Amino acid sequence: MSSLLEKKAAFTVNLLLDAACELTQTLGIDELSFKKVSDHANISQRTMFRYFKTRDSFLDALTKRLYSELNLPDIPYQIEELSNYIANLYEKLDAQPRTVMVLLSADLLPRVLSTTAKQRYVALKELLSRTYPNASEHDIKKTAANLRYVMSASSWRYYRMYFDFDSEMATECAQLLVGQSIRYLEETPR
């Protein structure tokens, strides 16, 4: 494919994903059809099918786009940075609650869990293994899993929506759990 055709294809895909992102601000994922997206983008439905052969391929691309728009921070390199990381993470989630809720929908959440959530878990295991080289692999896995959960949009939603905590209280709850998890690794005899 020539460079010009590749640019045109990328431009068209971006228009379609932009339209889909805009529509998710008012529609649920189950209401998001190829027709609605292509109409909103002023692109033919046939063209949309050229770039997204299936609904799954479209939802994969949409999930990736929405997740990237959250601009979430990477897992820190030092264990001492986790408290600030939580504050930064929850601030980013607070800034785009509708996008977070769309990503937590039944159609998109499995896609997040199978990609970025796994990557974050691996990064946390590496951080813990590097910081606590004498800890057992079993304890590292348990602690990384707990940390990964509290450092997720699901936990943020739990604190913000179900308990109706303000941003500060939600962040403090997550920071408390992180601190307790870290202390477990520090205090568990080897």
N, CA and C of each residue as an Amber inpcrd file, in Angstrom:
protein
   570
   0.8530000  -1.1700000   0.0000000   0.0000000   0.0000000   0.0000000
   0.9010000   1.2370000   0.0000000   0.5490000   2.2090000  -0.7960000
   1.3640000   3.4160000  -0.8630000   1.2020000   4.2380000   0.4070000
   2.1280000   5.1100000   0.6090000   2.1180000   5.9560000   1.8000000
   0.8490000   6.8050000   1.8690000   0.4280000   7.3240000   0.7280000
  -0.7740000   8.1550000   0.6770000  -2.0100000   7.3370000   1.0430000
  -2.0990000   6.1140000   0.5150000  -3.2350000   5.2520000   0.8430000
  -3.2320000   4.8610000   2.3210000  -2.0490000   4.6180000   2.8750000
  -1.9460000   4.2920000   4.3010000  -2.4040000   5.4640000   5.1580000
  -2.0260000   6.6710000   4.7640000  -2.4520000   7.8670000   5.5090000
  -3.9560000   8.0470000   5.4220000  -4.5120000   7.8170000   4.2400000
  -5.9610000   7.9400000   4.0590000  -6.6860000   6.9080000   4.9190000
  -6.1840000   5.6760000   4.9310000  -6.7990000   4.6190000   5.7360000
  -6.7440000   4.9740000   7.2240000  -5.5900000   5.4430000   7.6770000
  -5.4480000   5.8230000   9.0890000  -6.3810000   6.9820000   9.4260000
  -6.5050000   7.9330000   8.5190000  -7.3960000   9.0830000   8.7200000
  -8.8520000   8.6140000   8.8460000  -9.2580000   7.7140000   7.9700000
 -10.6300000   7.2030000   7.9800000 -10.9120000   6.4300000   9.2650000
  -9.9890000   5.5700000   9.6470000 -10.1570000   4.8130000  10.8940000
 -10.2680000   5.7790000  12.0780000  -9.4260000   6.8110000  12.0950000
  -9.4960000   7.7910000  13.1830000 -10.8210000   8.5350000  13.1910000
 -11.3460000   8.8840000  12.0190000 -12.6630000   9.5330000  11.9590000
 -13.7490000   8.6340000  12.5460000 -13.7000000   7.3620000  12.1880000
 -14.6930000   6.4170000  12.6960000 -14.5700000   6.2440000  14.2100000
 -13.3490000   6.1330000  14.7030000 -13.1610000   5.9750000  16.1490000
 -13.5080000   7.2640000  16.8940000 -13.2060000   8.4110000  16.3040000
 -13.6210000   9.6900000  16.9040000 -15.1420000   9.7380000  17.0380000
 -15.8350000   9.3540000  15.9660000 -17.2980000   9.3540000  15.9840000
 -17.8190000   8.3970000  17.0600000 -17.2230000   7.2150000  17.1420000
 -17.6510000   6.2380000  18.1450000 -17.4150000   6.7670000  19.5600000
 -16.2620000   7.3880000  19.7810000 -15.9670000   7.9530000  21.1050000
 -16.9840000   9.0300000  21.4740000 -17.3180000   9.8660000  20.5260000
 -18.3280000  10.9050000  20.7750000 -19.6720000  10.2730000  21.1240000
 -20.0460000   9.2540000  20.3870000 -21.3300000   8.5960000  20.6350000
 -21.3770000   7.9000000  21.9960000 -20.2430000   7.4030000  22.4800000
 -20.2500000   6.7240000  23.7830000 -20.5440000   7.6840000  24.9290000
 -20.4720000   8.9730000  24.6640000 -20.7830000   9.9390000  25.7120000
 -22.2890000   9.9990000  25.9890000 -23.0870000   9.5010000  25.0400000
 -24.5430000   9.5170000  25.2280000 -25.1970000   8.1510000  25.0360000
 -24.5050000   7.2330000  24.3830000 -25.0640000   5.9110000  24.1130000
 -24.2890000   4.8310000  24.8450000 -24.9630000   3.7590000  25.1660000
 -24.2840000   2.5940000  25.6930000 -23.6360000   1.8230000  24.5620000
 -22.6700000   0.9830000  24.8970000 -21.9670000   0.1950000  23.8760000
 -22.9470000  -0.6890000  23.1150000 -23.9390000  -1.2240000  23.8060000
 -24.9110000  -2.0900000  23.1320000 -25.7520000  -1.3250000  22.1070000
 -25.8150000  -0.0020000  22.2220000 -26.5620000   0.8300000  21.2640000
 -25.6840000   1.3150000  20.1060000 -24.4020000   1.0710000  20.1990000
 -23.4410000   1.5770000  19.2220000 -23.3620000   0.6320000  18.0240000
 -24.0050000   1.0270000  16.9480000 -24.0240000   0.1860000  15.7440000
 -23.0900000   0.7630000  14.6870000 -22.7390000  -0.0660000  13.7230000
 -21.9300000   0.4130000  12.5980000 -22.6580000   1.5460000  11.8850000
 -23.9730000   1.4360000  11.7570000 -24.7540000   2.4640000  11.0730000
 -24.6580000   3.7920000  11.8170000 -24.8600000   3.7600000  13.1310000
 -24.8020000   5.0080000  13.9060000 -23.4150000   5.6380000  13.8360000
 -22.3790000   4.8190000  13.9460000 -21.0110000   5.3440000  13.9100000
 -20.7000000   5.9200000  12.5350000 -21.0170000   5.1640000  11.4860000
 -20.7060000   5.6520000  10.1360000 -21.5190000   6.9020000   9.8030000
 -22.7900000   6.9440000  10.2050000 -23.6070000   8.1600000   9.9860000
 -22.9980000   9.3500000  10.7200000 -22.5970000   9.1390000  11.9710000
 -22.0320000  10.2310000  12.7770000 -20.7120000  10.7340000  12.1760000
 -19.9580000   9.8430000  11.5560000 -18.6780000  10.2150000  10.9440000
 -18.8420000  10.7170000   9.5070000 -20.0780000  10.6430000   8.9800000
 -20.3440000  11.0000000   7.5830000 -19.5030000  10.1620000   6.6280000
 -19.4280000   8.8830000   6.9310000 -18.6930000   7.9090000   6.1160000
 -19.6570000   6.7580000   5.8470000 -19.5810000   6.1790000   4.6900000
 -20.5140000   5.0960000   4.3720000 -20.2730000   3.8840000   5.2760000
 -21.3510000   3.1690000   5.5200000 -21.2620000   1.9610000   6.3320000
 -20.3730000   0.9320000   5.6230000 -20.4280000   0.9260000   4.3260000
 -19.5910000   0.0120000   3.5340000 -18.1000000   0.2900000   3.7890000
 -17.7500000   1.5690000   3.8680000 -16.3560000   1.9410000   4.1480000
 -15.9670000   1.4820000   5.5480000 -16.8870000   1.6210000   6.4760000
 -16.5880000   1.1870000   7.8410000 -16.2960000  -0.3160000   7.8670000
 -17.0780000  -1.0910000   7.1040000 -16.8500000  -2.5300000   7.0450000
 -15.5180000  -2.8710000   6.3770000 -15.0180000  -1.9800000   5.5590000
 -13.7130000  -2.2210000   4.9310000 -12.6070000  -2.2250000   6.0000000
 -12.7570000  -1.3680000   7.0080000 -11.7150000  -1.2330000   8.0320000
 -11.9760000  -2.1020000   9.2660000 -13.2330000  -2.3920000   9.5270000
 -13.5970000  -3.2230000  10.6730000 -14.4940000  -4.3440000  10.1620000
 -13.9150000  -5.4930000   9.9580000 -14.6430000  -6.6290000   9.3680000
 -15.7290000  -7.1620000  10.2960000 -15.4950000  -7.0500000  11.6070000
 -16.4500000  -7.5770000  12.5870000 -16.6650000  -6.5550000  13.6970000
 -17.7310000  -6.7530000  14.4340000 -17.9950000  -5.8980000  15.6010000
 -16.8670000  -6.0480000  16.6190000 -16.3490000  -7.2710000  16.7600000
 -15.2520000  -7.5000000  17.7030000 -14.0160000  -6.6880000  17.3350000
 -13.6560000  -6.6640000  16.0590000 -12.4700000  -5.8900000  15.6660000
 -12.6950000  -4.3960000  15.9210000 -13.9210000  -3.9500000  15.7100000
 -14.2640000  -2.5500000  15.9920000 -14.1780000  -2.2740000  17.4960000
 -14.7500000  -3.1520000  18.3120000 -14.7250000  -2.9410000  19.7650000
 -13.3040000  -3.0170000  20.3190000 -12.4720000  -3.8710000  19.7340000
 -11.0640000  -3.9150000  20.1440000 -10.3950000  -2.5650000  19.9060000
 -10.6050000  -2.0110000  18.7190000 -10.0050000  -0.7100000  18.3810000
 -10.5800000   0.4070000  19.2480000 -11.8800000   0.3580000  19.4890000
 -12.5180000   1.3810000  20.3280000 -12.0050000   1.3090000  21.7610000
 -11.8680000   0.0970000  22.2860000 -11.3480000  -0.0710000  23.6480000
  -9.9460000   0.5170000  23.7560000  -9.1180000   0.1920000  22.7930000
  -7.7460000   0.7090000  22.7930000  -7.7410000   2.2450000  22.7490000
  -8.5890000   2.8160000  21.9080000  -8.6600000   4.2780000  21.7940000
  -9.1480000   4.9170000  23.0890000 -10.2500000   4.4080000  23.6350000
 -10.7920000   4.9870000  24.8710000  -9.7910000   4.8750000  26.0140000
  -9.1480000   3.7300000  26.1180000  -8.1720000   3.5310000  27.1830000
  -7.0110000   4.5160000  27.0350000  -6.5460000   4.7000000  25.8160000
  -5.4220000   5.6240000  25.6080000  -5.8240000   7.0580000  25.9280000
  -7.0890000   7.4000000  25.6970000  -7.5520000   8.7600000  26.0020000
  -7.5570000   9.0540000  27.4950000  -7.6360000   8.0180000  28.3120000
  -7.5640000   8.2340000  29.7640000  -6.1830000   8.7400000  30.1730000
  -5.1730000   8.3920000  29.3690000  -3.7960000   8.8400000  29.6190000
  -3.3330000   8.4670000  31.0380000  -3.5480000   7.2120000  31.3900000
  -3.2040000   6.7460000  32.7320000  -1.6900000   6.6310000  32.8790000
  -1.2030000   6.9130000  34.0810000   0.2480000   6.8310000  34.3030000
   0.7310000   5.3840000  34.3130000   1.9920000   5.2070000  33.9780000
   2.6190000   3.8900000  34.0590000   2.9100000   3.5450000  35.5110000
   3.0050000   2.2690000  35.7820000   3.3830000   1.8160000  37.1250000
   4.7570000   2.4070000  37.4400000   4.9310000   2.9750000  38.6320000
   6.2240000   3.5900000  38.9540000   7.3510000   2.5650000  39.0870000
   8.5550000   3.0560000  39.0330000   9.7250000   2.1880000  39.1360000
  10.1220000   1.9510000  40.5940000   9.7690000   2.8830000  41.4740000
  10.1230000   2.7710000  42.9000000   8.8660000   2.5500000  43.7410000
   8.9570000   1.6780000  44.7210000   7.8250000   1.3550000  45.5880000
   7.3350000   2.5940000  46.3470000   8.2560000   3.5100000  46.6720000
   7.8980000   4.7210000  47.4200000   6.9970000   5.6540000  46.6080000
   6.9260000   5.4400000  45.3170000   6.1320000   6.3070000  44.4470000
   4.6760000   5.8440000  44.3080000   4.3470000   4.7030000  44.9140000
   3.0010000   4.1570000  44.7340000   1.9040000   5.0640000  45.2970000
   2.1480000   5.7230000  46.4050000   1.1270000   6.5920000  46.9870000
   0.7880000   7.7490000  46.0410000   1.8170000   8.3870000  45.4980000
   1.5760000   9.4640000  44.5310000   0.9570000   8.9260000  43.2500000
   1.3570000   7.7260000  42.8810000   0.7940000   7.0840000  41.6910000
  -0.7210000   6.9370000  41.8260000  -1.1660000   6.4650000  42.9960000
  -2.6110000   6.3050000  43.2440000  -3.3220000   7.6470000  43.0890000
  -2.7730000   8.6850000  43.6760000  -3.3930000  10.0100000  43.5820000
  -3.4920000  10.4520000  42.1240000  -2.4350000  10.2590000  41.3680000
  -2.4250000  10.6350000  39.9560000  -3.4190000   9.7870000  39.1540000
  -3.4270000   8.4850000  39.4060000  -4.3330000   7.5770000  38.7040000
  -5.7930000   7.9550000  38.9530000  -6.1660000   8.1280000  40.2060000
  -7.5550000   8.4410000  40.5300000  -7.9460000   9.8230000  40.0040000
  -7.0040000  10.7410000  39.9680000  -7.2700000  12.0650000  39.3920000
  -7.6080000  11.9310000  37.8980000  -6.8440000  11.1000000  37.1950000
  -7.0980000  10.8720000  35.7640000  -8.4770000  10.2280000  35.5640000
  -8.8350000   9.2750000  36.4150000 -10.1270000   8.6160000  36.3040000
 -11.2610000   9.5890000  36.6250000 -11.0630000  10.4390000  37.6260000
 -12.0620000  11.4500000  37.9730000 -12.3020000  12.4380000  36.8330000
 -11.2890000  12.6780000  36.0360000 -11.3880000  13.6560000  34.9510000
 -12.2800000  13.1750000  33.8020000 -12.4650000  11.8400000  33.6730000
 -13.2400000  11.2980000  32.5560000 -14.1590000  10.1660000  33.0120000
 -15.0840000  10.4500000  33.9190000 -15.9020000   9.3670000  34.4820000
 -16.7400000   8.6210000  33.4460000 -17.2530000   9.3110000  32.4430000
 -18.0800000   8.6300000  31.4360000 -17.2390000   7.6260000  30.6360000
 -16.0430000   8.0270000  30.2530000 -15.1580000   7.1170000  29.5150000
 -14.8280000   5.9050000  30.3680000 -14.5690000   6.1270000  31.6520000
 -14.2730000   5.0090000  32.5590000 -15.4570000   4.0550000  32.6140000
 -16.6540000   4.6010000  32.7410000 -17.8330000   3.7480000  32.8430000
 -18.0630000   2.9590000  31.5460000 -17.7800000   3.5680000  30.4070000
 -17.9060000   2.8590000  29.1290000 -16.9130000   1.7050000  29.0850000
 -15.6790000   1.9540000  29.5230000 -14.6640000   0.8980000  29.5220000
 -15.0000000  -0.2270000  30.5020000 -15.7810000   0.0900000  31.5190000
 -16.1810000  -0.9290000  32.4870000 -17.4350000  -1.6910000  32.0620000
 -17.9660000  -1.3690000  30.8830000 -19.1670000  -2.0480000  30.3840000
 -18.8500000  -3.5130000  30.0730000 -19.8830000  -4.3120000  30.0340000
 -19.7190000  -5.7540000  29.8110000 -19.0410000  -6.0700000  28.4780000
 -19.2350000  -5.2250000  27.4690000 -18.6300000  -5.4770000  26.1600000
 -17.1510000  -5.1050000  26.1020000 -16.7270000  -4.1180000  26.8960000
 -15.3480000  -3.6370000  26.7960000 -14.4410000  -4.1130000  27.9240000
 -14.9750000  -4.3170000  29.1110000 -14.1330000  -4.6960000  30.2460000
 -13.2920000  -5.9450000  29.9850000 -13.8380000  -7.0080000  29.4050000
 -12.9800000  -8.1770000  29.1370000 -11.8000000  -7.8410000  28.2280000
 -11.9730000  -6.8970000  27.3320000 -10.8910000  -6.4880000  26.4310000
  -9.8010000  -5.7470000  27.2080000 -10.2100000  -4.9240000  28.1730000
  -9.2490000  -4.2150000  29.0200000  -8.5090000  -5.2230000  29.8970000
  -9.2520000  -6.1440000  30.4920000  -8.6490000  -7.1190000  31.4000000
  -7.6380000  -8.0210000  30.6930000  -7.9000000  -8.3190000  29.4360000
  -6.9950000  -9.2310000  28.7210000  -5.7730000  -8.5190000  28.1350000
  -5.7470000  -7.2070000  28.2030000  -4.6090000  -6.4730000  27.6230000
  -3.9160000  -5.6370000  28.6900000  -4.3580000  -4.4330000  28.8760000
  -3.6530000  -3.4960000  29.7530000  -3.6570000  -3.9180000  31.2180000
  -4.7380000  -4.5260000  31.6680000  -4.7770000  -4.9620000  33.0690000
  -3.7050000  -6.0200000  33.3390000  -3.5190000  -6.9260000  32.4020000
  -2.4740000  -7.9450000  32.5570000  -1.0870000  -7.3020000  32.5540000
  -0.8980000  -6.3270000  31.6960000   0.3980000  -5.6430000  31.6270000
   0.7060000  -4.9320000  32.9410000  -0.3070000  -4.3250000  33.5540000
  -0.1130000  -3.6250000  34.8220000   0.2190000  -4.6180000  35.9360000
  -0.4210000  -5.7640000  35.9100000  -0.1410000  -6.8070000  36.9080000
   1.3130000  -7.2750000  36.7840000   1.7660000  -7.5090000  35.5710000
   3.1500000  -7.9310000  35.3470000   4.1200000  -6.8560000  35.8390000
   3.8230000  -5.5980000  35.5500000   4.6910000  -4.4940000  35.9950000
   4.7390000  -4.4220000  37.5220000   3.6160000  -4.6590000  38.1750000
   3.6000000  -4.6530000  39.6390000   4.3930000  -5.8230000  40.2110000
   4.2720000  -7.0020000  39.6020000   5.0640000  -8.1420000  40.0710000
   6.5550000  -7.8500000  39.9420000   6.9470000  -7.2420000  38.8360000
   8.3590000  -6.8950000  38.6390000   8.8250000  -5.8810000  39.6830000
   8.0140000  -4.8710000  39.9490000   8.3540000  -3.8620000  40.9620000
   8.5190000  -4.5210000  42.3350000   7.5750000  -5.3710000  42.7070000
   7.6390000  -6.0250000  44.0160000   8.8110000  -6.9950000  44.1110000
   9.0690000  -7.7450000  43.0670000  10.1950000  -8.6910000  43.0660000
  11.5270000  -7.9620000  43.1780000  11.6290000  -6.8300000  42.5060000
  12.8570000  -6.0300000  42.5500000  13.0440000  -5.3990000  43.9380000
  11.9510000  -4.9500000  44.5340000  12.0230000  -4.2690000  45.8270000
  12.1590000  -5.2510000  46.9820000  11.5290000  -6.4090000  46.8620000
  11.5440000  -7.4180000  47.9350000  12.0800000  -8.7410000  47.3760000
  13.3680000  -8.7970000  47.0850000  13.9330000  -9.9930000  46.4480000
  13.8400000 -11.2560000  47.3080000  13.6700000 -11.1000000  48.6170000
  13.5850000 -12.2690000  49.4930000  12.1530000 -12.7630000  49.7040000
  11.1840000 -12.0320000  49.1720000   9.7810000 -12.4400000  49.3260000
   9.5090000 -13.6540000  48.4390000   8.6010000 -14.4940000  48.8980000
   8.2590000 -15.6810000  48.1050000   7.4680000 -15.2570000  46.8620000
   7.5670000 -16.0680000  45.8390000   6.8240000 -15.7920000  44.6040000
   5.3190000 -15.7650000  44.8840000   4.8830000 -16.6390000  45.7620000
   3.4650000 -16.7070000  46.1490000   3.0110000 -15.3800000  46.7670000
   3.8100000 -14.8440000  47.7030000   3.4600000 -13.5710000  48.3430000
   3.5170000 -12.4040000  47.3520000   4.4780000 -12.4480000  46.4400000
   4.5760000 -11.4020000  45.4110000   3.3270000 -11.4110000  44.5410000
   2.8970000 -12.5950000  44.1200000   1.7110000 -12.7000000  43.2630000
   0.4630000 -12.1800000  43.9770000   0.2730000 -12.5980000  45.2340000
  -0.9010000 -12.1460000  45.9960000  -0.9060000 -10.6330000  46.1600000
   0.2480000 -10.1000000  46.5190000   0.3440000  -8.6590000  46.7470000
   0.1540000  -7.8890000  45.4460000   0.7570000  -8.3650000  44.3700000
   0.6010000  -7.7040000  43.0700000  -0.8590000  -7.7250000  42.6260000
  -1.5410000  -8.8310000  42.8630000  -2.9570000  -8.9200000  42.4910000
  -3.7900000  -7.9210000  43.2850000  -3.5250000  -7.8240000  44.5810000
  -4.2680000  -6.8560000  45.3990000  -3.9800000  -5.4210000  44.9750000
  -2.7130000  -5.1420000  44.7250000  -2.3520000  -3.7900000  44.2800000
  -2.9820000  -3.4810000  42.9270000  -2.9320000  -4.4290000  42.0060000
  -3.5000000  -4.2230000  40.6780000  -4.9920000  -3.9250000  40.7730000
  -5.6640000  -4.6210000  41.6830000  -7.0990000  -4.3820000  41.8160000
  -7.3830000  -2.9720000  42.3350000  -6.6680000  -2.5560000  43.3630000
  -6.9420000  -1.2210000  43.9160000  -6.5030000  -0.1230000  42.9510000
  -5.5950000  -0.4630000  42.0470000  -5.1290000   0.5000000  41.0450000
  -5.9030000   0.3100000  39.7480000  -7.1960000   0.1300000  39.8710000
  -8.0250000  -0.1100000  38.6960000  -9.2310000   0.8160000  38.6970000
  -9.8280000   0.9440000  37.5380000 -11.0520000   1.7400000  37.4180000
 -12.1910000   1.0910000  38.2030000 -12.1640000  -0.2200000  38.3310000
 -13.2060000  -0.9060000  39.0990000 -13.1810000  -0.4810000  40.5650000
 -11.9910000  -0.3990000  41.1420000 -11.8840000   0.0470000  42.5370000
 -12.2500000   1.5150000  42.6580000 -11.7790000   2.3100000  41.7040000
 -12.1450000   3.7320000  41.7010000 -13.6640000   3.8620000  41.6960000
 -14.3340000   3.1280000  40.8160000 -15.8000000   3.1870000  40.7360000
 -16.4220000   2.7370000  42.0560000 -15.8750000   1.7070000  42.6570000
 -16.3730000   1.1840000  43.9320000 -16.3800000   2.2870000  44.9890000
 -15.2550000   2.9770000  45.1210000 -15.1690000   4.0550000  46.1120000
 -16.0300000   5.2570000  45.7330000 -15.9760000   5.6740000  44.4900000
 -16.6440000   6.9060000  44.0730000 -18.1500000   6.7380000  43.9010000
 -18.5760000   5.6220000  43.3090000 -19.9870000   5.4510000  42.9740000
 -20.7740000   4.7180000  44.0670000 -20.2410000   3.5960000  44.5340000
 -20.9890000   2.7990000  45.4890000 -20.9660000   3.3950000  46.8940000
 -19.8260000   3.9020000  47.3230000 -19.7410000   4.5250000  48.6360000
 -19.9940000   6.0210000  48.5800000 -20.0080000   6.5690000  47.3720000
 -20.2270000   8.0000000  47.1660000 -19.1570000   8.8350000  47.8860000
 -17.9200000   8.3090000  47.9080000 -16.8030000   9.0490000  48.4960000
 -16.3650000  10.1440000  47.5360000 -15.9070000  11.2480000  48.0880000
 -15.3170000  12.2730000  47.2250000 -13.9450000  11.7880000  46.7690000
 -13.3450000  12.5490000  45.8850000 -12.0740000  12.1450000  45.2880000
 -10.9930000  11.9140000  46.3420000 -10.9260000  12.7980000  47.3100000
  -9.9000000  12.6960000  48.3530000 -10.0680000  11.4240000  49.1830000
 -11.3020000  11.1240000  49.5840000 -11.5560000   9.9360000  50.3980000
 -11.2810000   8.6650000  49.5930000 -11.6670000   8.6390000  48.3260000
 -11.4010000   7.4740000  47.4760000  -9.9000000   7.2350000  47.3640000
  -9.1470000   8.3000000  47.1440000  -7.6920000   8.1930000  47.0300000
  -7.0880000   7.6980000  48.3370000  -7.5450000   8.2260000  49.4580000
  -7.0250000   7.8000000  50.7590000  -7.3190000   6.3200000  51.0180000
  -8.5000000   5.8540000  50.6330000  -8.8350000   4.4310000  50.8080000
  -7.8720000   3.5560000  50.0090000  -7.6290000   3.9350000  48.7700000
  -6.7250000   3.1600000  47.9200000  -5.3040000   3.2100000  48.4690000
  -4.8710000   4.3690000  48.9090000  -3.5200000   4.5030000  49.4660000
  -3.3690000   3.6580000  50.7310000  -4.4100000   3.5990000  51.5500000
  -4.3770000   2.7740000  52.7590000  -4.1920000   1.3020000  52.3960000
  -4.9340000   0.8340000  51.4170000  -4.8190000  -0.5600000  51.0090000
  -3.4420000  -0.8580000  50.4160000  -2.9040000   0.0650000  49.6640000
  -1.5570000  -0.1050000  49.1200000  -0.5470000  -0.2060000  50.2600000
  -0.6600000   0.6920000  51.2330000   0.2450000   0.6690000  52.3800000
   0.1630000  -0.6380000  53.1490000  -1.0400000  -1.1410000  53.3600000
  -1.2120000  -2.4070000  54.0690000  -0.6080000  -3.5750000  53.2810000
  -0.7680000  -3.5490000  51.9800000  -0.2110000  -4.6150000  51.1430000
   1.3100000  -4.6190000  51.1860000   1.8940000  -3.4310000  51.1360000
   3.3530000  -3.3070000  51.1770000   3.8800000  -3.7620000  52.5390000
   3.1890000  -3.3540000  53.6030000   3.6010000  -3.7870000  54.9460000
   3.5590000  -5.3010000  55.0840000   2.6090000  -5.9340000  54.4340000
   2.5220000  -7.3950000  54.4810000   3.8190000  -7.9900000  53.9440000
   4.3080000  -7.4950000  52.8260000   5.5520000  -8.0220000  52.2690000
   6.7470000  -7.7090000  53.1740000   6.7200000  -6.5570000  53.7870000
   7.8420000  -6.1530000  54.6570000   7.8760000  -6.9700000  55.9440000
   6.6770000  -7.3580000  56.4400000   6.6020000  -8.0110000  57.7440000
   6.4990000  -9.5300000  57.6970000   6.1970000 -10.0970000  56.5430000
   6.0460000 -11.5510000  56.4380000   7.4110000 -12.2110000  56.5450000
   7.5640000 -13.1400000  57.5220000   8.8640000 -13.8240000  57.6290000
   9.1210000 -14.6820000  56.3880000  10.3670000 -14.7830000  56.0310000
  10.7710000 -15.5620000  54.8370000  11.3300000 -16.8800000  55.2490000
